[in-house]
Amino acid sequence: MTKSIDFNTLLVKRLKNKDVTAMDYLYEHYSDALYGIIYRTLHHTEIAEETLHDVFIKIWNQIESYDASKGTLFTWMYRIARNRAIDARRSKDFKTADKSDDITGFVDMFESSSNSEEDYIGLSAVLSEIGEMCKKLIQLNFFMGYSHAEISKNEDMALGTVKTRLRNCLKDIKLKLSKDFE
């Protein structure tokens, strides 16, 4: 008497034997569902895609730990995806992902403030005189929320240099504004 093997059992067996076509099948049929789980946790496309990739690598590397008596293959993959998404959300990279967006829009914000209240106190003119480095440091620190240490790391600049340049930029702005009020 032969035992009938269901499809999932066969799929798991093939995965445990490191059958690449089985992994291709798994990706083709489950990636959308797993991506949905990850994206609902992260709400960030790029990080969700990277996390999905990590999930499939973990599935491939840890398929031996799958135990059918504890749940279905999908439930096991769901847990991996959910846990990876939670780990990604807690990571420093995720927390600074929004901070690493292009600053062009914010620099342009300095330049496009000519019709706002900043013109009343002369800030628009001062911002046009402070230089690109000052604009960038002020943007990173005040508008994007980077700490001095994060700016140092991301801009490959010594921490003391970041603090000194930022302090000097602010002093320069204050000095230029105070001259306008004299």
N, C-alpha and C positions, 0 to 999 in steps of 0.2 A: 504494500500500500504506500503510495507516494503522498507526501504532504504538499498541499498547495501553498505557495508563497505569495503573499500579497505584494502589490507594487512597491509600497513604501519599504517593506523589508528588503526587497531586492535592491531598491535604490540605496538604502543604507549600506547594504553589503558591498555594493559597487563603490560607494564613497569610501568605505573602510579599506578597500583594495586600491584606493587612489586612482580611480577611473575618472579621467578628465571629462569624458562625455557625460558622465553622471553629474559632475559638478556643473557643466554647461546647462544640463537639463534643470538642475536645481536653481541656478541663477535665472534662467529664462522664465521659469514658472513661479518663483517666489520673490524675486528682487523687488517687484513693484509693491508687494504687500509689506515686505520688510522696510523698504524705503519710506512707506507711509507711516509706519510705526516710528521710525527714526525722525522723520521730518516733523511729526506732531510734537515731538519732544524738543527739537532744536529750533524750528522755524528759521533755518538758515540753509539754503540750498547747497552751497559749496561744502560746508562742514557735514551736512547730511550725506552727501555723495561720498565723501572721504570715509565717513563712519560706516556706510554700507559696504564699502570695499573692505574695511577692517573686519566687519562681521563675516563676510564670506571667507576671508583668510582664516579667521578663528574657526569657522565651521569646518573648513578643510583640515586644519591642523588638529582639531579636537573632536573629530567625528567619532573617535574611539570611545570617548566618554559618554556618548549618547546611549541612553538606556530606555528601550521601548516600554519597559514595565512602568516607567515613571511618567510617561506622556508621549504624545505624538511627536513626529519629527518637526512639524511646524511649531508646536508649543516650545520645543527645545530651542529652535532657531529664533522664535519670538523673544524668549528670555535673553538670549545672547544679544539680539538687536536692541532690546529695551535697555539692558544693562550698559551696553556700549554707548548708547545715546545719552544715558544719564551720566556716564563717565565723561563723555565729550562735553556735555553741558557744564560740568563742574570744572573742566580744565581751564587753565590760564589762557590757552589759545582761543577758546570760545569767548571768554570774558573780554578779551581784547580784540576779537574779530571785527566788531563794529568800529573800534578805535583805529584799525589799520586801513580803513577806507581811504580812498584818494582825497587829499586835502585841497585839491584844486577849487572845489566849490566853496570852501571856507575862505581860501585866500581871495577868491573872487568876491566873497562877501565883504571883505575889507574895502575892495575897490568899488563895489556897487552901492556903497552907502551914501552916495552924494545927495540923495533927496531925503535923508532921514535926519533925526535929531542930532546925530553925530556931527553934522555940518554946523549946527548951531554953536557947538563948543569947539569946532575946528578939528575934531578927531579924524575926519576924512582926509584932510590935508596932511596931518601928522602921520597917519598910517601909510600914506603914499611916500613918505620920506624915510621910513625906518629901515627899509631894506628887506630883502627876501628871507634872510636867515631869521630875523626878528619875527617876521610874519609867520614863518613856519613854526618857530618855537612857541609863540603865543597861541597859535592855532592848536598845536598838539597839546599844550598844557591846559589852556583855559576852555577851549571849545570842544576838544575831543576827550578830555579828562585823563590824559597820560600823566603819570607821576614823573618826577625828574629822573628816577631810575629807569623807567620804561623808555623815556626819550633817549637817555644815554645808550641803552641797549639797542634800540631800533635805529638810531641815527649813527651808531658806532662813534660815539663821542664820549669823552671822559665825563663822569658825573659832575665833577667840580666845574668843568667847562660849561656844561648845560646850565648849571645853577648861576654861574657868573654871567654868561651871555643873556640868560633870561632876565636876571636882575638888572643888567645894563640896559637891555631893551626897554624894560619898564621904567627905569630912571630916565631914559632918553625920551620916552613918550611923555612922562610927567613933566620933564623940563620944557619940552616943546609946547605942551599945553599951557603951562604956567606962564610962558613968555607971551602967549596969545592973550592972556587975561590981564597983562600988565598995562 
